Amino acid sequence: MDLPRVERELKKRCDYPYRWGRKQSDSWDQMTRFIYKTYSMSMLYRKAEHLDPDLRDYAFNRWYNFWSAMAVEDIFASHPNVEPNKNSYDKLIDFSINKIPFDHKTSVFPKGFAKSIDYARVHQVELIEWLYRHQSQEGRMHMKNRLFIVLYDGETMQHWKMKAEIMLLKRAIDQYVENFSPKNLYRFDFGDGAVFSDIIWITRGVK
């Protein structure tokens, strides 16, 4: 994957407002499946310009989140100790690091956590438990191993734009994978056996 090109295209989407209008739904997902075969913001705009404004915003957001996630998975897969999951229909595993399977989730720092970024970075277990219980209530809801990539922009507070900072993400992910050790993972038990998780922080304007 041409990561600098993906970053350039994702940053073009940042010129438009980030509005969902409604929660993710299967019906609107079906109507915006073209995002998987759309490789530039200009092409996306042409395909979506005839849509109802709410559905167009939905398409813009799905495209942005999808291609950011694909870039993240490509970054992980570039490491020799990472094995991508070849089954694209498997919603529980994106890749394995040192033979340990993970789903990954890139998230902006959640307002609903109701505590500061400084508190969250010290109390990561509390934040991870919150993320497991409050996010991905739809198709990807599960209590299996997960790596959370948490974004926080203390300069603009527009955390969502950090998903376009692919090279910044790459530096953090590369450092994490190169120094990966199972003993550093957080262990949880949500009632169905051991679950392992961790957070990779992507921050700007934070001491």
N, C-alpha and C positions, 0 to 999 in steps of 0.2 A: 504494500500500500504506500502511496506517495503521501506521507504524513504532512509535509509542508503545504501541499495542494489542498488536502482536507482542511487544514487549519485556515487557509485563505478563504475557502468556500464557507466554512462555518462562521467565520467572522463577518461575512456579508449578511448572514441572517441576523446578526446582532444589531443591524441598523433598523430592524422592524420590532414593534412592541412584542413582548412575550406574554401572550394571553391564552389561557386554556378555554375559558368559557364553560367547560363541562369536564367531568371526569372521563378518564379513558373508558371506551366501550367497544365491544366486539363489532357493532354495526359501523361505527365511524372508523374503526381500524380497517374494515373491509373496503370502505370507500376511499381510503388513503393508502392503499397498498402500493401505489406507484412510487412511494418514497424510497422503496428498496432498490429501484432501478433508475434513480435520479441522482446524478453525480455532481450537479452544480446548482448554485442558488438561482441562477438565471433560468435554468431548465425547470426547476421547482416552481418558480413564479409563473412560468407559462402554463404549466400543467394545473396549477391551482387557482389561477386568476378568475376563472369562471364560477368558482364554488361560492356558496354562501359564506359570508365573512367569518362566521364562527368556525365552519369546517375548514376554511383556508388557514386560519390561525392554528387549528388542530394539526393540519398537514405540515405546516412550517415547524411546529414544535416536535412532532414525531420524527420528521426528517433530521432535524438538528440533533435530537437525542440519540437516534439510531446511528448516525454516522460518527458521532463522538464515541459512542460505545464500541463501534467496529474498530475505530482507531486505537482505543484502549486495549481491546483484545489482541490487535495486531502487535502492539508494543509488548504485551506480556509474551505472546507467542514467539517473539524474536529471541528469547532467552533459551539457552540449551537445557535448562532445568525445568522448563515449562512445556507441557504437552497440551495443545488445544483439543477440545472435545470435537471429534469429527461428526458426531450426531447433532445436527443443527436443530433437531426437534426436542432435544433434551433441555428442559427448562431448569434443571437443578444443577447442572455443571457446565461452566464455560471453558475451564481449563484446569489442569493439575500443576501444582508446584511441588517439586520433589515428591511426586506421586500422591500428594494430598489434593483431593478435588475441591474446587471452589466455584460458586456462582459469584459474579462481581456486580456491584451496584454503585453507580456514580450518583451522588446526591448532593444537593446544596445543603448547607448547614440548616437544620430544620427549626423554623420559628416555634413550632409546637413543643420543642424540647424545653423551652421557657427558661433556659439558663445560658450563661455567657459562653463564648468561645473559649475563654481561659479556663472556666470550670470544666467544660467538656473535654479539653485536652488533658486535664489532670484525671478526670473520672471517665475514662474511655469505656469501661465496662458498663456504666450506667447508660451512656449514649448508645452503645451497641444494642443493649437490651431494648431501649426505646425504639431503635430503628427496626429491629426484628418484629416488634409488636405493632408498629404503626405504619410501616411502609409495605408497598407491594401487596395490597389486599386483593388484587385480581389474579391474573394467571401465574405470576411468579411468586406467589405467597408460599413460603416454605420455611421450615426450621432446620435447614441443613447448613453446611459450611458456606460462609460468605465473606468476601472481602469488600468492605465499604470504602469507596473513594469519596471523601467528604470535601466539598468546595466552600471556601469562605474568602470573600473579597472585602477586606476592611476599609478599602479606599473608596469604593463606590457603593458598596452593599448590594450590588447587582450580581449576586453569587452565580446566577445561571450562566452568565457570560464566560465564566471560567471553563465551561465545557468546551469552548472553542480554543482554549490555550493548549493545543495538543503537545507542543514541544515542552511546555512547562510540566504537563502531565507525564510526558516521557521521562524527564529527568527524575521525577519523584518515583515513578514506577521502576525505572532501571535501578535506582539505588535500593529500593525495597527488595526487589527480586535478587539482586546480587548479594544482599546481606540476609536473605531469608533463612530463618531457623524455626522449625516447628515448636521449639521450646518457648518462643516468644509469642505464640498465638494465645488468644484468650479462649478458655474452655467454658462452655455453658451446657446446661442440661435443661431443656424445655419440656421434659417429660417423655422424650422418645430417643434417649441415648445421647452420647456426647456430640457436641457441636463445637467447631473451631472457627474463630473469626478474628478479624483485625481491622484497623483503620489505616488508610493511607491519606494523610492530610495534604491538601493542595490549598495553600493560603497566600494571600497578598495583603500587605498592610497590617500584619500581625507580628508582634515582637516574639 
